[in-house]
Amino acid sequence: MTEQFNINQYNCSISGKGQSLIWAHGLTGSIQSEDAIGLYAWHRFPKKLQLIRYDAIGHGLSSAGKCVEDYLWPEMAKDMISVATHFNAPSELVLGGQSMGCATSLYAALKYPQKVKGLILMTPPTAWQTRAEKVDDYHKMAKAARIWGGKGLAKINAKHLDKMLPSWLVDAHQHSVLGILDGLKLMTRHTLDQLFRAAAMNDLPSKKQLGTISIPTLILAWQDDEAHPVDTAIELKKALPLSTLHIAHSMDDVNDWPRLISDFCVDLQSN
């Protein structure tokens, strides 16, 4: 497990000043892949707020982990807070992320409740019973990763993007959607093997644990994505006392997400 934090191991991006949003990408993603697909419109994020993005351990341009345990979500939550601390972010943070980044944020809020002012959970991953049903799939992915590596998996996945994203999103972003694979292309066989083995061990906090998180939370989900089912988002909405849920049914709905994220952060800054 990670025993000592070294910021030089992490690729980070920081802009703006004020209330800090610490943002974490999804599994096999990166800052580069988020920018390539163009859903987030980070260039429009208010400059009166501080935005800190980083490539998670083993992802993008950050250093690889030493063992499978480094990719467990509670461990990655420690990294998230350490990144914020290094940049002297205010004591009360907004934490957010997509899929794996959701889980990272939730575990960080559980471990450091005094530091977290708000949460943004974008397309929460499979969890609880539905995740247990996919454990074998993650082990198969680990095996495939040992054979094909990041570039090989990216080439295969490029033919099946409709299994990774809603078909209506793929259709709307035909010219940029392959960018979602940019992070995967950079990853080695060894890193992917450890990452997918960790994915088989990972799960969201229990609903009882979630009930203790009394922090304003924005949940953003979309339909028609098996890896990020709406049911997970609905259960999170039920479990988190101060949460609001928005479900996207079309690209027009998703295009409104950058505004929802910005407004959420601005409102927390003013409170």
C-alpha angles and dihedrals in degrees: 000000000000106000102172129031118229114183090200088071091063131074106220139180123200132182140161131017135255130042107025127231112193108200128197126192128222134268112307089000130118143183087272095053092048091052093045096056091046102213098124104055091205089168086072095051108122113268090216086071127065116237118197117184126175142178107248120236110294092011133104111336096340122108121267122256122252097230144004091268091065087069096053111115097239089054092048088051089062089053090052093056092043090056090052092047093051092056091048092242114182116278091252112059139184108226123198147154150150122268103315086024089058090056092046090052094048093051091047090053090051094049098039106027092155091061100048123084099169144359132219114195112188119190097341113218129241111294144181112351097005091050092049087056090058099050092102089050091057091051089050089051090051089053091048090049091055088055104039106022124206098306092048094049091047090054091050094045092049087071093051106042090135087069091054100043137022109281091233090057092049090051092049094049101039092141097049108023093095085068088080086076096053093095093048092054090063096054125102127226091250095051094047092048091055092042096053092043087054090048088059089056098042127094138158118266116277118271089248090057091046090054089066093060102095095176127122106263133190114203119195118188136166134206130245099035117118094192091054105033121191087229090070091053092048092051090049089052090054094046101043109073098209102037135129122199129208118184118199118217097173144015090266089062093049091048087063093057097087089057092047090051093048094046091049092053094044091051091051091049092054094048 
